[in-house]
């Protein structure tokens, strides 16, 4: 607990010290990253994630009854990307396999960018935060070496400690921002891959089922 308090104190001192400019600049990718993470979490896990399995189960139950129009209405009532794929397949059921595949491709063209949107920017923001922390480190080292070379002996120890403190605080804060963003990027990338693979898999499965029924 004492070590945590010491870390918090060091960070607060970093914002108030000579390297404060670097700490505040790191806040920019931190806030942007937070905004992207919240938006992507809502889209990938809330909107597209939790109810996908239940949706597909209910859709195939309706299809087993042979009521295609009801299945289309049910799928159209959802705003999930996989639901739009299902609607495109079912709406072109009577036009043949080629028409269904073409309709799926058109949906993928519009939904792929929505699923992939902003995820690459998370790792970019993580790298920017880390590099800004490194920039503050270099600045702190410049202060430290300047203290050794130019500051009077009586003040040298204090000036040297200040420079090292700036170097460590900015690096630490940059990593605090960068590491979680890198980890979250990995989670979101896995989820986007899962969504896209499922869209492809379920559309192919539905096309095969409809083709066999024809």
QUILIN-V685909 format. One record per backbone hydrogen bond with DSSP energy under -0.5 kcal/mol. CO is the residue of the C=O (numbers start at 1). NH is the residue of the N-H. Records with the same first field share a line. If there is no record, write none. Layout:
CO = NH, NH
This chain:
1 = 5
2 = 6
3 = 7
4 = 8
5 = 9
6 = 10
7 = 11
8 = 12
9 = 13
10 = 14
11 = 15
12 = 16
13 = 17
17 = 20
19 = 22, 23
20 = 24
21 = 25
22 = 26
23 = 27
24 = 28
25 = 28, 29
26 = 30
27 = 31
28 = 32
29 = 33
30 = 34
31 = 35
32 = 36
33 = 37
34 = 38
35 = 39
36 = 40
37 = 41
38 = 42
39 = 43
40 = 44
41 = 45, 46
42 = 47
43 = 48
45 = 50
49 = 52
51 = 55
52 = 56
53 = 57
54 = 58
55 = 59
56 = 60
57 = 61
58 = 62
59 = 63
60 = 64
61 = 65
62 = 65, 67
63 = 66
66 = 68
67 = 71
68 = 72
69 = 73
70 = 74
71 = 75
72 = 76
73 = 77
75 = 78
80 = 84
81 = 85
82 = 86
83 = 87
84 = 88
85 = 89
86 = 90
87 = 91
88 = 92
89 = 92
90 = 93
92 = 95
93 = 96
96 = 100
97 = 101
98 = 102
99 = 103
100 = 104
101 = 105
102 = 106
103 = 107
104 = 108
105 = 109
106 = 110
107 = 110, 111
108 = 112
110 = 114
111 = 115
112 = 116
113 = 117
116 = 119, 120
118 = 122
119 = 122, 123
120 = 124
121 = 125
122 = 126
123 = 127
124 = 128
125 = 129
126 = 130
127 = 131
128 = 132
129 = 133
130 = 134
131 = 135
132 = 136
133 = 137
134 = 138
135 = 139
136 = 140
137 = 141
138 = 142
139 = 143
140 = 144
141 = 145
142 = 146
143 = 147
144 = 148
145 = 149
146 = 150, 151
147 = 151
152 = 155, 156
153 = 156, 157
155 = 159
156 = 160
157 = 161
158 = 162
159 = 163
160 = 164
161 = 165
162 = 166
163 = 167
164 = 168
165 = 169
166 = 170
167 = 171
168 = 172
169 = 173
170 = 174
171 = 175
172 = 176
173 = 177
174 = 178
175 = 179
176 = 180
177 = 181
178 = 182
179 = 183
180 = 184
181 = 185
182 = 186
183 = 187
184 = 188
185 = 189
186 = 190
187 = 191
188 = 192
189 = 193
190 = 194
191 = 195
192 = 196
193 = 197
194 = 198
195 = 199
196 = 200
197 = 201
198 = 202
199 = 203
200 = 204
201 = 205
202 = 206
203 = 207
204 = 208
205 = 209
206 = 210
207 = 211
208 = 212
209 = 213
210 = 214
